[in-house]
Structure formats: structure tokens, C-alpha cells
Amino acid sequence: MMRRLLRLTLLSLAALCASAAMGLGAYLVWFHLMRPQPRPTRQRLFAGVVYQRDVQASPPLVQHLVRIDLTTPGLRFLVTPHTGGRFRASTVSNFLRRHRLQLAINGDFFHPFHSRHPWDYYPHEGDPVRVFGLSCSARRCNNRRSRNRPTLYIDCDGRPGFRRPAQVCHAVSGLRLLARGKVHPGLIPGGRHPRTALAMDRLERTLLLLVVDGRQPGYSDGVTPSELARLMLSAGGYNGINLDGGGSSALVVERDGHAVQLNAPIHTRLVGRERLVANHLGLWAPR
């Protein structure tokens, strides 16, 4: 009886392992050989908010651009709330759902962080993390000096800008990308990876959000920081910053009460899995 039970147990384990191996093999074949690129598109998401997806076949590249017309009545922004400079990690989708936003992207670089494999990564939902630059939400700032980190400020009338206003309501920081319509000369070099950036046009009437997919062979390779800057320039950016990228890059919108990914985030080598990040930039927009 015991031998029969042991044999059945071993057979069940063997079948489970075989199924897992077949599933992994199918995912790898799809990921590397069979995954099609999406079609280019342009659509109005909300009042004053237009989304554009551009696709390039060789080298493969998929980029997502959101144009926000800042003259649109009813637009309101939100940066992730914190307590005493300590943030609780969350995905962009969860941030959007929690605050009932219409659109959200990932924010500043943060620590601690590691990503070894699908079961070994940090942070998880709610884990404590800290951002590198200045981050403000509802007039509460993390007391980090922002002079070495370019920052997008949002005053208490809801107007974004790169010049610090008398009263800061929200703020998110990053690395220098564009300055006065030119690629910043001190741009940090890097390889092709997923990237997230934001910029404003010269008249500061439009806020541009750019997310580029990467680390996905045959679908989208990603871009270098200088390539990201040129993409933002061609979109009309005048001053801009590079936000956290890699597995952190995510662009999410609300549709029928659900969080929907517009880009293809990749975390722990799994497409569609969002990294849990420290802070985010979100938008409430009228229909």
C-alpha cells in the first residue's frame, strides 16, 4: 500500500514538473520567436489627454506617448503620498486603483531593490522604500534637496513646471534629459532598456509622458538615454527628465473601473508583470 502511494506521488510530481517545463518552454518560444508587435495607434483617452503608440520593426521598438493639454479644465495631478519620507512600494496599477485615477506612470529612482528571479525580488507590496530625489504629495515633501535632481513641480493650482513655485503641492524627480530644447550634455550613458520620461513643451501648455518598452527580443529592444532624449525632442519636449526605467517602466489607464496597461512592462523577465516602485505620478481627468 505504501509503495503504491509513493509511486502515485512520484508520478504526480513528475507530471507536474513536465507540465511546468512545457509551460515554460511555450512561454520562451512565444517570447523570443512568435510574439507579434502591436499596431500603431492614436486615440483620445480623456478630455485633454491623447495617447499615441508608435511601432518600429527594425530594430524592434514600441513607444507610448501621452500628450496632456494643461489648458483643459478639471485636470488634477497626484504624486504618491508618504509618511516621513518613507514610501510603501506599490505597482502603478495598484496606485491607480487605490486613488481612482484615470492615468498613472512610475516615478523616481528608489532603493533598496533587487530582482533575481520570479520568486526572489524586493520590494513586495507595502514594503518600505525610499526615493533618491525630491517627492512631494499634498504639500508633504520627503525633505530631500532637489538641486542635484531635476524635478517636475506641481503648484497648488495644479500647474506643472520645472521652476520651483512659491508653494509646492506635488513633485517628482529624476535625471536630467532635456534642457531648453536640447539634449542635456551631462546625460548619463547606458544601454538599451525600457525607459520612462516626462517633459513639457516650450510654452508649458503640454505635459508629455513617454514610456518605451524594452528587454523583449523581436518586440522592443528599448532605448539608450540619448535615444530617449531624441524621441522626446521629436515629440515636442523642451525641458524634461528621465524617470526610473527598466522593470519599473509602466503606463496604466483606467477603463470601465479597471487598470489597463498601455505598455508592456517586464519584471523578473515576465512580460506584463509590474515592478513595485516607490512613487508614481497620477492624473484625474474629466471624461
C-alpha positions as CSV (number, residue, x, y, z in Angstrom):
1,M,0.0,0.0,0.0
2,M,2.8,2.4,0.9
3,R,4.7,1.5,-2.3
4,R,1.7,2.2,-4.4
5,L,1.1,5.6,-2.6
6,L,4.7,6.5,-3.1
7,R,4.6,5.6,-6.7
8,L,1.5,7.7,-7.3
9,T,3.1,10.6,-5.5
10,L,6.2,10.4,-7.6
11,L,4.2,10.1,-10.8
12,S,2.1,13.1,-9.9
13,L,5.3,15.1,-9.1
14,A,6.8,14.0,-12.4
15,A,3.6,15.1,-14.3
16,L,3.6,18.4,-12.5
17,C,7.3,19.1,-13.4
18,A,6.7,18.1,-17.0
19,S,3.7,20.4,-17.3
20,A,5.7,23.3,-15.8
21,A,8.6,22.6,-18.2
22,M,6.2,22.5,-21.1
23,G,4.6,25.8,-20.0
24,L,8.0,27.5,-19.6
25,G,9.1,26.2,-23.0
26,A,6.0,27.5,-24.6
27,Y,6.4,30.9,-23.0
28,L,10.1,31.1,-24.1
29,V,9.2,30.2,-27.7
30,W,6.4,32.9,-27.7
31,F,8.6,35.4,-26.0
32,H,11.6,35.0,-28.5
33,L,10.0,33.8,-31.7
34,M,6.2,34.2,-32.1
35,R,5.2,37.4,-30.3
36,P,3.8,40.0,-32.7
37,Q,4.3,43.7,-32.3
38,P,1.2,45.8,-31.8
39,R,-0.2,48.1,-34.4
40,P,0.4,51.9,-34.2
41,T,-2.5,53.8,-32.9
42,R,-3.6,57.3,-31.8
43,Q,-6.7,57.9,-29.6
44,R,-8.2,60.3,-27.2
45,L,-8.2,58.8,-23.7
46,F,-9.9,61.5,-21.7
47,A,-10.6,65.2,-22.1
48,G,-7.3,66.8,-23.0
49,V,-5.4,63.5,-22.9
50,V,-4.3,61.9,-26.2
51,Y,-2.3,58.6,-26.4
52,Q,-0.1,57.6,-29.3
53,R,1.7,54.3,-29.9
54,D,4.5,54.2,-32.4
55,V,6.0,50.9,-33.7
56,Q,9.3,50.3,-35.5
57,A,10.1,46.9,-37.0
58,S,13.9,47.1,-37.3
59,P,15.4,47.4,-34.8
60,P,12.2,46.5,-32.9
61,L,10.8,49.3,-30.9
62,V,7.4,50.1,-29.3
63,Q,6.9,53.5,-27.7
64,H,4.0,55.1,-25.9
65,L,3.4,58.8,-25.8
66,V,0.7,60.7,-23.8
67,R,0.0,64.3,-24.5
68,I,-1.8,66.2,-21.7
69,D,-3.2,69.6,-22.7
70,L,-2.7,71.6,-19.5
71,T,-5.3,74.2,-20.5
72,T,-8.1,71.5,-20.1
73,P,-10.4,72.4,-17.2
74,G,-10.6,69.7,-14.4
75,L,-7.2,68.1,-14.7
76,R,-5.6,67.2,-11.3
77,F,-2.3,65.5,-10.5
78,L,-1.2,63.3,-7.7
79,V,2.2,62.0,-6.5
80,T,2.3,59.1,-4.2
81,P,1.7,60.0,-0.5
82,H,4.3,59.1,2.1
83,T,5.0,59.2,5.8
84,G,8.1,60.9,6.9
85,G,9.9,60.2,3.7
86,R,9.2,56.5,3.9
87,F,7.2,55.1,1.0
88,R,5.3,51.8,0.7
89,A,6.1,50.1,-2.6
90,S,3.2,49.5,-5.0
91,T,2.6,48.8,-8.6
92,V,1.4,51.6,-10.9
93,S,-1.8,49.6,-11.4
94,N,-2.5,49.4,-7.7
95,F,-1.7,53.1,-7.3
96,L,-4.2,54.0,-10.0
97,R,-6.9,51.7,-8.4
98,R,-6.3,52.9,-4.9
99,H,-6.7,56.6,-5.7
100,R,-9.3,56.1,-8.5
101,L,-7.1,57.8,-11.1
102,Q,-7.5,57.9,-14.8
103,L,-3.8,57.6,-15.7
104,A,-0.5,56.8,-13.9
105,I,3.2,56.2,-14.6
106,N,6.1,55.1,-12.4
107,G,8.2,57.8,-10.8
108,D,11.7,58.4,-9.4
109,F,14.5,56.0,-8.8
110,F,14.4,54.3,-5.4
111,H,16.2,51.9,-3.1
112,P,16.5,49.2,-1.8
113,F,15.8,47.0,-4.7
114,H,16.8,43.6,-6.2
115,S,15.4,41.4,-9.0
116,R,17.0,37.9,-9.2
117,H,14.2,35.7,-10.5
118,P,10.3,35.5,-10.4
119,W,10.3,34.3,-6.7
120,D,13.2,36.4,-5.4
121,Y,12.8,40.2,-5.7
122,Y,12.3,43.3,-3.5
123,P,10.2,45.2,-2.8
124,H,6.8,43.5,-2.5
125,E,3.5,45.3,-2.0
126,G,3.8,47.6,1.0
127,D,7.5,47.1,1.7
128,P,9.3,50.2,2.9
129,V,11.5,52.0,0.3
130,R,13.0,55.5,-0.3
131,V,13.2,57.6,-3.4
132,F,16.5,59.3,-4.4
133,G,15.1,62.7,-5.2
134,L,12.5,65.1,-4.0
135,S,9.0,63.8,-3.8
136,C,6.0,65.8,-2.6
137,S,2.4,64.9,-2.2
138,A,-0.3,67.3,-0.9
139,R,2.4,69.7,0.3
140,R,4.2,67.0,2.2
141,C,7.8,66.5,1.0
142,N,10.4,64.0,1.8
143,N,12.9,66.7,2.8
144,R,15.4,65.6,0.1
145,R,17.2,68.5,-1.6
146,S,16.4,68.6,-5.2
147,R,19.2,70.8,-6.5
148,N,21.1,67.8,-7.8
149,R,18.0,66.2,-9.2
150,P,15.8,67.9,-11.8
151,T,12.2,68.0,-10.6
152,L,8.7,68.5,-12.0
153,Y,6.8,70.7,-9.6
154,I,3.1,71.0,-9.4
155,D,1.8,74.0,-7.7
156,C,-1.4,74.1,-5.6
157,D,-3.4,75.4,-8.6
158,G,-2.5,72.2,-10.4
159,R,0.1,73.7,-12.8
160,P,3.2,71.6,-13.6
161,G,6.6,73.2,-14.3
162,F,10.3,72.7,-13.8
163,R,10.7,76.0,-11.9
164,R,10.0,75.7,-8.2
165,P,6.8,77.6,-7.3
166,A,6.3,79.5,-4.1
167,Q,4.1,76.7,-2.8
168,V,4.8,73.1,-3.9
169,C,1.8,70.8,-3.8
170,H,3.3,67.8,-5.7
171,A,6.7,67.0,-7.0
172,V,8.5,64.1,-8.7
173,S,12.2,63.9,-9.6
174,G,14.5,62.1,-12.0
175,L,17.7,62.6,-14.0
176,R,18.3,65.4,-16.5
177,L,17.2,64.6,-20.0
178,L,16.4,67.8,-21.9
179,A,17.3,71.4,-21.2
180,R,15.9,74.3,-23.3
181,G,15.2,72.2,-26.3
182,K,18.5,70.3,-26.4
183,V,19.8,67.0,-25.1
184,H,21.4,67.7,-21.8
185,P,25.2,67.5,-22.2
186,G,25.7,65.6,-18.9
187,L,23.4,62.8,-19.9
188,I,24.5,59.5,-18.2
189,P,25.3,56.9,-20.9
190,G,23.5,53.5,-20.8
191,G,22.4,50.5,-22.9
192,R,19.0,49.8,-24.5
193,H,16.4,49.2,-21.8
194,P,12.8,50.1,-21.1
195,R,12.6,53.8,-20.2
196,T,10.1,56.4,-18.7
197,A,10.4,60.1,-19.2
198,L,8.4,63.3,-18.9
199,A,8.8,66.7,-20.5
200,M,7.0,69.9,-21.2
201,D,6.8,71.9,-24.4
202,R,8.4,75.3,-24.7
203,L,5.2,77.2,-23.8
204,E,4.5,74.8,-20.9
205,R,1.0,74.1,-22.2
206,T,1.5,70.4,-22.8
207,L,2.9,67.7,-20.5
208,L,4.4,64.8,-22.4
209,L,4.7,61.3,-20.9
210,L,6.9,58.8,-22.8
211,V,7.3,55.1,-22.0
212,V,9.4,52.8,-24.2
213,D,9.2,49.0,-24.0
214,G,12.4,47.0,-23.9
215,R,14.1,43.8,-23.0
216,Q,11.7,41.9,-25.2
217,P,13.5,40.4,-28.3
218,G,11.7,40.8,-31.6
219,Y,9.1,43.0,-29.9
220,S,11.0,46.0,-28.5
221,D,14.7,46.3,-27.6
222,G,14.4,49.6,-25.6
223,V,16.5,52.7,-26.0
224,T,19.6,54.4,-24.6
225,P,19.3,57.6,-22.6
226,S,20.4,59.7,-25.6
227,E,17.9,57.9,-27.9
228,L,15.2,58.6,-25.3
229,A,16.1,62.2,-25.3
230,R,15.9,62.4,-29.1
231,L,12.5,60.7,-29.1
232,M,11.2,63.3,-26.5
233,L,12.6,66.1,-28.6
234,S,10.8,64.9,-31.7
235,A,7.6,64.8,-29.7
236,G,8.0,68.5,-28.8
237,G,9.7,68.3,-25.5
238,Y,11.7,71.4,-24.4
239,N,12.6,70.6,-20.8
240,G,12.4,67.1,-19.5
241,I,13.6,64.4,-17.1
242,N,14.4,60.7,-17.2
243,L,12.4,58.8,-14.6
244,D,13.1,55.3,-13.3
245,G,13.2,52.7,-16.1
246,G,13.9,49.0,-16.7
247,G,11.4,46.8,-15.0
248,S,9.9,49.9,-13.4
249,S,8.5,51.4,-16.6
250,A,4.7,51.2,-16.7
251,L,1.9,53.2,-18.2
252,V,-1.6,52.4,-16.9
253,V,-5.0,53.9,-17.6
254,E,-8.5,53.4,-16.2
255,R,-11.1,51.7,-18.4
256,D,-14.5,50.8,-17.0
257,G,-13.2,50.8,-13.5
258,H,-10.2,48.6,-14.3
259,A,-6.5,49.3,-14.5
260,V,-5.3,48.6,-18.1
261,Q,-1.6,48.5,-19.1
262,L,-0.9,50.5,-22.2
263,N,2.7,49.4,-22.4
264,A,4.3,46.0,-21.9
265,P,6.1,46.2,-18.6
266,I,8.6,43.4,-17.8
267,H,9.7,42.5,-14.3
268,T,11.7,39.4,-13.3
269,R,11.7,38.5,-17.0
270,L,7.9,38.1,-17.1
271,V,6.0,40.3,-19.6
272,G,3.1,42.1,-18.1
273,R,4.4,41.8,-14.5
274,E,4.8,45.3,-13.0
275,R,7.6,46.1,-10.6
276,L,6.6,47.5,-7.2
277,V,8.0,51.0,-7.1
278,A,8.3,53.8,-4.6
279,N,6.4,56.7,-6.1
280,H,4.2,57.4,-9.1
281,L,2.7,60.3,-11.0
282,G,-1.1,60.1,-11.5
283,L,-3.8,62.1,-13.2
284,W,-7.5,62.7,-12.7
285,A,-9.1,63.7,-15.9
286,P,-12.6,64.6,-17.0
287,R,-14.4,62.3,-19.4
